[in-house]
Amino acid sequence: MSSDDVRTVRAGKRTVEVHRSDKVLFPGGDGAKEYTKGDLVAYYRSVAPFMLPHLRRRPLMLERHPDGLAGPRFMQKNTPDSYPEWIHRVEVTKEGGTVCHTVCDDTATLLYLADQASLTLHRWLSRAGSVERPDRMVFDLDPAGDDFEAVREAARLLGELLDELRLPSALMTTGSRGLHVIVPLDGRHDFDEVRAFAKDVADTLVAGHPEQLTTAARKKDRGDRLYLDVQRNGYAQTAVAPFTVRAKPGAPVATPMAWSQLDDPGLDARRWTVADAVEQARTDPWAGLLARGRALGPARRRLNALMSS
């Protein structure tokens, strides 16, 4: 301990300072448990072995809440000069210039970001060295209200269609309202190709279930239908990282799950929190799946045949 307000945490070969660990980031009340910065650091330290494979080499956008949920929020893309030199960075192009994103390749970086009150880590779907070519495709199932049964049914329908296209898929709670369905890719295609494919998959699903689903980007055009959002499949777009904490009461976590868990009557988007997400991680719900990245050519031919039938 260097002072009452600073403690040190060992992470591999590095030591990370945690400032004001007793600061409340997630206030309690209304059935939600209170969590401090120390709790956030402890969670990220425990989940790091499971989370880091989903973060390494990926540009991040950080959602920071320096004063907790009750205070202001800001989204951080550029890495401040004050960050330690050992934290990795990647410079990527944007319209009119470049952005130097933080990259989280190790536990020490994850804990440093937690000390910065980076509650939620939003990751790119591509990696440094091939930022133009994603190795993930994401479908965001966004319900119109709090009807999780609509999310559950949409996930089943999408999973069946992806199976028909012979694409492996993984399921994750968002920690907010819906689910993400994630397809591992082999990195051969650029973002325009991937987003066009995802849109055609979504449109095909909507055509078969127009009363339940929509791809309308404007809320006023959706009515009570669930929104199949494919907009994250674009250059410089992000999606919440697996095992990241969300800035919601009770500290819910975006948590990978097995398809069999979709039938759990207790399931909703905030099913897991910092209290039990590590326990779920240990079950390895995506075992081996994300190593099976696919090219979209064969699936595109199958999808075109479905669309023309």
Secondary structure, 3 states (H helix, E strand, C coil): CCECCEEEEEECCEEEEEECCCCEEECCECCECCEEHHHHHHHHHHHHHHHHHHCCCCEEEEEECCCCCCCCCEEECECCCCCCCCCCEEEEEECCEEEEEEECCCHHHHHHHHHCCEEEEEEECCCCCCCCCCCEEEEEEECCCCCHHHHHHHHHHHHHHHHHCCCCCEEEECCCCCEEEEEEECCCCCHHHHHHHHHHHHHHHHHHCCCCEECCCCHHHCCCCEEEECCCCCCCCEEECCCCECCCCCCEECCEECHHHHHCCCCCCCCCECCCHHHHHCCCCCCCHHHCCECCHHHHHHHHHHHHC
